[in-house]
Amino acid sequence: MAFCFLLPSAAQQKIKVGGTEREYKIYVPKNLGEKRPLLISCHGMNQDAAYQMNMLDIKSVADTAKFVTVFPEGISKSWDLDGNRDINFVLALIDKMVDDYDIDRGRVYLSGFSMGGMFTYHAMNRIADRIAAFAPISGYPMGGATAKAGVRPIPIIHTHGTSDDVVTFSNVQSALNVWINHNGCPTTAIVTKKYRNASHITRRVWGPGNDGVEVVLMEMANKGHWISNDNGVKTGDEIWRFCSRYSIEVDGPVVKPQLQPDHRFASLSELQGKKFAIVNETEGKAIYGSDAQNLGYDDYTTAFDDNNSGYLFKLVQSSVSGGYLLRLITPDNAEYSIWGKPGYLNAQPLSSGWCCFILGLTAGNGEDMENGAVWNIEYEEGKGFALKNVGTGKYLKDATNANNDDPTYFTFCTLSAATTAISSVQVAPQQSRVIYDLQGRARGTNPSALPRGIYIIDGKKVVK
C-alpha cells in the first residue's frame, strides 16, 4: 500500500468507538513519509482539543521530525480515569492513524495536561503494551499513583510547575517514586540545573532502569498550572526529545473474543442462582462496575472488559418484601467487595444524587439512603426487565441516578464469546534503535562512525 502526504493538516475529525461518535483534531506535516511516529496529546478538564493544540504549540517540532499529532476530545471535556471508555478511544485512534497515515505502531506516545496528565497515568497501567513512552504534564493520580504487577518498565517524562495551585507540585515526587521503583531505576536522580540555559528549569533523571528506561522530571520553577514554553525551552519539544528515544516492537494483531448477549432470561424465577449481564440491546450498551465505586454504562467492549470491577450480577433476596439486591460479580467469578463490604448496586437520594454506585449496605439497606440498594424487578413479555429503586421510587435508565418516571427495559442474559474484531496487539520491549548524544539528538545507528564522546546506546551511557 502506498501513502502520499503532501500538505500539512490541522483538521477536526470524527471516529465511532463502540457506537459512540468521538472527535479529535489532528496535525499532519507535509511530506510525512512512511512508518512515522504518533503523539497523542489530551487536554485538561473543561478544555478542548483546539486549546490543547494551541498550548502545546508542537507544529514546528512535528514539521521537522515528521510525526503525526492527535488531540482527542474528551466527553463533556473530561476523561474517564477509572475504566476503559477513553482507553478504547486511544486504541481506536492508533488503529485509525495506522490505516490513514501508515503510522509505526511501535512508536506511539501518549501525553496530556492536567486531567489529561491524570489520564496518561491511568493509561500506564492499561496500555503500556501499545504506548512506547508517556509524558504527563501538570497532572497525576489524585488518589495516589499505582503500578500494576506485570506492566513492563515504561519511560516517563513528567513536566510540572512548582507554583501550580490546581494540581500541586508537592505530590509529584510520590507519584514518580512508584514508577521509579517499578522500573528498577536508581533512587538517586541525576540533576541538571538551568537545563539548556533556562534558569527556571531543573531536570531530574532517574535511570537507566530495567530495559534501559528512564523517569524524568522537568521541574519548572515559579510556573503555575499551564504548559510552559519559556526561555527557549518548549514543553512539546522536550516531550519529543525524550519519547523519540523509545520504541516497542509490535508482533502483530491477535483476535480477542468479544462477549455478546447469549441466553436471555424471561422470568425472575429463572434468574435465581444465576449470574447475568444487564444490557440494553437497542443501544448496544451494558451496566457494569468500573474499577472505582462508580457504576458504568457503555458499549459492550468497554463494559465487558476484565479490567473493570465486574459486569455480571446475581440476585440476593432483600429484607424488604418483593425487593432484591444486585451483587456485583468480578471477572474471576468472585463476589465483589469494596471498602471491606459486599458491593451492591446503589442509587442515591434524589435531592443530591447524580449517579449510581457499587457500594455496601448500611442498616437501611443502602449506602447513602434507606433502601437505596433495594430494587423491584419488573418483567414485561417482549420488552425485558425494568429496575425500580425502592429508595427513590424511580426507574434506572443508565449509570446516572435512578430518577426516571418511565421504565427502561433491559435484557438480563448470559454472555458468550465471538471472535468478531481485532481489539489489541501483543508487543515486546525493544531497545532504542538509534544512538543519541547527551542532548537527546539522534546521531545515527553506527557507533564506529561517531567521534569520541558520551552517547546513549540501547538506553545506556557509553563512553567512546
C-alpha positions, 0 to 999 in steps of 0.5 A: 500500500502506498501513502502520499502526504503532501500538505500539512493538516490541522483538521477536526475529525470524527471516529465511532468507538463502540457506537459512540461518535468521538472527535479529535483534531489532528496535525499532519506535516507535509511530506510525512513519509512512511512508518512515522511516529504518533503523539497523542496529546489530551487536554485538561478538564473543561478544555478542548482539543483546539486549546490543547493544540494551541498550548502545546504549540508542537507544529514546528517540532512535528514539521521537522521530525515528521510525526503525526499529532492527535488531540482527542476530545474528551466527553463533556471535556473530561476523561474517564480515569477509572475504566476503559471508555477513553482507553478504547478511544486511544486504541481506536485512534492508533488503529485509525492513524495506522490505516490513514497515515501508515503510522509505526505502531511501535512508536506511539506516545501518549501525553496530556495536561492536567486531567489529561496528565491524570489520564496518561497515568491511568493509561500506564497501567492499561496500555503500556503494551501499545504506548512506547513512552508517556509524558504527563504534564501538570497532572497525576493520580489524585488518589495516589499513583499505582503500578500494576504487577506485570506492566513492563518498565515504561519511560516517563517524562513528567513536566510540572510547575512548582507554583501550580495551585490546581494540581500541586507540585508537592505530590509529584515526587510520590507519584514518580517514586512508584514508577521509579521503583517499578522500573528498577531505576536508581533512587538517586536522580541525576540533576541538571540545573538551568537545563539548556540555559533556562534558569527556571528549569531543573531536570531530574533523571532517574535511570537507566532502569530495567530495559534501559528506561528512564523517569524524568522530571522537568521541574519548572520553577515559579510556573503555575498550572499551564504548559510552559514554553519559556526561555527557549525551552518548549514543553512539546519539544522536550516531550519529543526529545525524550519519547523519540528515544523509545520504541516497542516492537509490535508482533502483530494483531491477535483476535480477542473474543468479544462477549455478546448477549447469549441466553436471555432470561424471561422470568425472575424465577429463572434468574435465581442462582444465576449470574447475568449481564444487564444490557440494553440491546437497542443501544448496544450498551451494558451496566457494569462496575468500573474499577472505582465505586462508580457504576458504568454504562457503555458499549459492550467492549468497554463494559465487558472488559476484565479490567473493570470491577465486574459486569455480571450480577446475581440476585440476593433476596432483600429484607424488604418484601418483593425487593432484591439486591444486585451483587456485583460479580468480578471477572474471576467469578468472585463476589465483589467487595469494596471498602471491606463490604459486599458491593451492591448496586446503589442509587442515591437520594434524589435531592443530591444524587447524580449517579449510581454506585457499587457500594455496601449496605448500611442498616437501611439497606443502602449506602447513602439512603434507606433502601437505596440498594433495594430494587423491584424487578419488573418483567414485561413479555417482549420488552425485558426487565425494568429496575425500580429503586425502592429508595427513590421510587424511580426507574434506572435508565443508565449509570446516572441516578435512578430518577426516571418516571418511565421504565427502561427495559433491559435484557438480563442474559448470559454472555458468550464469546465471538471472535468478531474484531481485532481489539489489541496487539501483543508487543515486546520491549525493544531497545532504542534503535538509534544512538543519541548524544547527551542532548537527546539528538539522534546521531545515527545507528553506527557507533564506529562512525561517531567521534569520541564522546558520551552517547546513549546506546540501547538506553545506556551511557557509553563512553567512546 
